[in-house]
Amino acid sequence: MNEKQIAAEKAVEFIQNGMILGLGTGSTVNFFLKKLSEKVKKGLQITGVSSSNSTTSLALSYNIPLISINEIEEIDLTVDGADEIDEQFNGIKGSGGALLYEKIIASISKKNIWIVDSSKLVSRLGKFPLPVEVVSFGFKQTLNKLKQAGFNPSLRIKNGEIFQSDGGNYVVDLKLGKIENPGKLSREIKLINGVIDNGLFINTPDLILVGYKDEVKVLENNSRTL
């Protein structure tokens, strides 16, 4: 069993009957959904709120019941992955292009758990490209502004075409190398016209479940109340 899988399966232990669950996006979350479906089959009653079309398709294939985010006020617990996490519980997310929906779901969740393998823990964010979601209208001008700001942007291309998020927006990846102040950088990027949001998640998770070979290390964010 790989590190992603053992972290994902550990997360199921935090699920309680009757919960509304936020369902993240990505390969680690896919392991979580599979394990969750086994519990649902045995009688666990939960309702999921999906963060992407890919998660929706997989959840439905596992017979995990879903509800629209517009039909609920808040989410009991969200389980999601991350691309990088620093020692202050800040993270970079968005390699799958679902950063905006993931951030909205996280913002209305009472608790957030991130599930990752050990390679995702870093002393400083930035080695992983930072995704930025931008509107398609005037995207070239938005790219120029990001370039002028020194953010080394590149438009995400997939299968020879411009990648589009589920919301129909474009994603730009910033090659920063290192991020000195994630909160400040996030605010600076958001001020650029054409930018919708970015993949910096500031002090978001209450718990991080980290897969280490054959065990899971639980990191608790003491600045938040779980």
C-alpha positions in Angstrom: 0.0 0.0 0.0 1.5 3.4 -1.0 1.7 6.5 1.2 -1.2 8.2 -0.5 -3.5 5.3 0.0 -2.7 4.7 3.7 -3.3 8.5 4.4 -6.5 8.4 2.5 -7.9 5.3 4.2 -7.0 6.8 7.6 -9.2 9.8 6.9 -12.3 7.6 6.7 -11.9 7.0 10.5 -12.9 10.7 11.0 -16.2 10.3 9.2 -19.3 10.1 11.3 -22.8 9.0 10.4 -25.0 11.8 9.1 -22.2 14.1 8.0 -22.1 16.4 5.0 -18.7 15.8 3.5 -16.7 18.0 1.2 -15.0 15.9 -1.4 -11.7 17.2 -2.8 -10.1 16.4 -6.1 -7.0 14.4 -7.0 -5.3 11.0 -6.9 -5.2 10.8 -3.1 -8.8 11.7 -2.8 -9.6 8.9 -5.2 -8.3 6.4 -2.7 -10.4 8.1 0.0 -13.5 7.8 -2.1 -13.0 4.1 -2.7 -12.6 3.4 1.0 -15.5 5.6 1.8 -17.7 3.7 -0.6 -17.0 0.5 1.3 -18.3 2.2 4.5 -21.4 3.5 2.6 -22.1 0.0 1.3 -22.1 -1.2 4.9 -24.6 1.4 6.0 -22.7 4.6 6.7 -25.0 7.5 5.9 -23.3 10.6 4.6 -23.9 13.2 1.8 -21.0 14.5 -0.3 -20.4 17.9 -1.9 -18.1 17.5 -4.8 -15.3 19.9 -5.8 -15.0 18.9 -9.5 -16.6 17.0 -12.3 -14.0 14.2 -12.0 -14.8 13.7 -8.3 -18.5 13.8 -9.1 -18.2 11.0 -11.7 -16.1 8.8 -9.4 -18.3 9.4 -6.3 -21.4 8.4 -8.3 -19.7 5.3 -9.7 -19.1 4.3 -6.1 -22.8 5.0 -5.1 -21.8 7.9 -2.8 -24.8 10.2 -2.5 -24.1 13.8 -3.5 -25.8 17.2 -3.0 -25.3 20.5 -4.7 -23.3 23.1 -2.7 -26.2 25.5 -3.2 -28.5 23.3 -1.2 -26.5 23.4 2.0 -25.3 26.1 4.4 -22.1 24.5 5.7 -20.1 21.3 5.5 -19.2 19.2 8.5 -15.8 18.0 7.2 -13.9 18.3 4.0 -11.2 15.8 2.9 -8.8 17.0 0.3 -5.2 16.5 -1.0 -2.5 19.1 -1.5 0.5 19.6 -3.8 2.7 21.2 -1.1 2.3 22.0 2.6 4.7 24.1 4.7 5.3 24.1 8.5 2.7 26.9 9.0 -0.1 24.7 7.5 -0.2 26.8 4.3 -0.5 24.8 1.1 -0.5 24.9 -2.7 -3.3 23.2 -4.4 -4.7 23.1 -7.9 -2.7 20.7 -10.0 -6.0 19.2 -11.1 -7.5 22.6 -11.9 -10.1 22.5 -9.2 -8.6 25.2 -6.9 -11.5 27.6 -7.0 -14.2 25.1 -6.1 -11.9 23.5 -3.5 -11.3 26.8 -1.9 -15.0 27.6 -1.8 -15.8 24.2 -0.2 -13.0 24.6 2.3 -14.3 28.1 3.3 -17.7 26.7 4.5 -16.3 23.6 6.2 -16.3 23.3 9.9 -13.2 21.1 9.7 -10.7 20.4 6.9 -8.5 17.4 6.7 -5.7 17.1 4.1 -4.3 13.7 3.1 -0.9 13.6 1.5 2.2 11.5 1.1 5.4 12.5 2.8 6.9 14.2 -0.3 4.3 17.0 0.0 5.8 18.4 3.2 8.2 21.2 2.6 9.9 23.9 4.8 8.9 26.6 2.3 6.3 26.7 -0.5 7.2 27.4 -4.1 9.0 24.6 -5.7 5.6 23.3 -7.0 4.2 25.7 -9.6 1.4 27.9 -8.1 -1.9 27.6 -10.1 -3.8 30.8 -10.7 -7.3 30.7 -12.2 -8.0 33.5 -14.7 -10.9 34.6 -16.8 -10.5 33.7 -20.5 -11.4 37.2 -21.6 -8.2 39.2 -21.9 -6.1 36.3 -20.6 -3.1 37.4 -22.6 -3.2 40.8 -20.9 -3.5 39.0 -17.5 -0.5 36.9 -18.4 1.4 40.0 -19.2 0.6 41.6 -15.9 1.7 38.4 -14.0 4.9 38.4 -16.0 5.5 42.1 -15.3 5.1 41.4 -11.6 7.9 38.8 -11.9 5.8 35.7 -11.4 7.0 33.7 -14.4 3.6 32.6 -15.6 2.8 30.0 -18.2 -0.6 29.2 -19.6 -1.6 25.6 -18.8 -1.9 23.4 -21.9 -3.3 19.9 -21.9 -3.5 17.6 -24.9 -2.4 20.5 -27.2 -5.2 22.8 -26.0 -5.7 25.5 -23.4 -6.7 23.8 -20.2 -10.1 24.9 -18.8 -11.4 24.5 -15.3 -14.8 23.1 -14.7 -16.0 26.7 -14.5 -14.7 27.4 -18.0 -11.7 29.5 -16.8 -8.1 29.2 -17.8 -5.3 28.2 -15.4 -1.9 29.9 -15.3 1.0 28.2 -13.4 3.5 30.5 -11.7 7.1 29.2 -11.4 8.2 31.0 -8.3 11.0 28.8 -6.8 10.2 29.9 -3.3 7.5 31.9 -1.5 8.6 34.0 1.3 5.2 35.2 2.5 2.3 33.1 1.2 -0.5 35.3 2.6 1.0 38.5 1.2 1.6 36.9 -2.2 -2.0 35.6 -2.4 -3.3 39.0 -1.8 -1.0 40.6 -4.4 -2.1 38.1 -7.0 -5.8 38.6 -6.3 -5.4 42.3 -7.0 -4.5 41.7 -10.6 -7.4 42.3 -13.0 -8.4 39.1 -14.7 -7.4 36.8 -11.8 -10.2 34.9 -10.1 -8.2 33.1 -7.4 -5.0 31.3 -6.7 -3.9 28.0 -5.3 -2.5 29.3 -2.0 -4.5 28.0 0.9 -3.6 29.9 4.0 -3.8 28.1 7.3 -6.6 25.9 6.0 -6.3 22.4 7.3 -7.2 21.4 10.9 -5.4 18.1 10.5 -2.9 16.8 8.0 -2.7 13.0 7.6 0.7 12.1 6.2 1.5 8.7 4.8 5.0 7.5 5.7 5.7 4.1 4.2 3.5 1.8 6.4 2.1 4.4 8.9 0.2 7.6 9.1 1.5 10.7 10.9 -1.2 13.0 12.2 -0.2 16.7 12.2 -2.6 18.9 14.2 -2.9 22.6 13.5 -2.9 24.1 17.0 -3.9 27.5 15.7 -7.3 26.1 14.7 -9.8 24.2 16.9 -10.6 20.7 15.8 
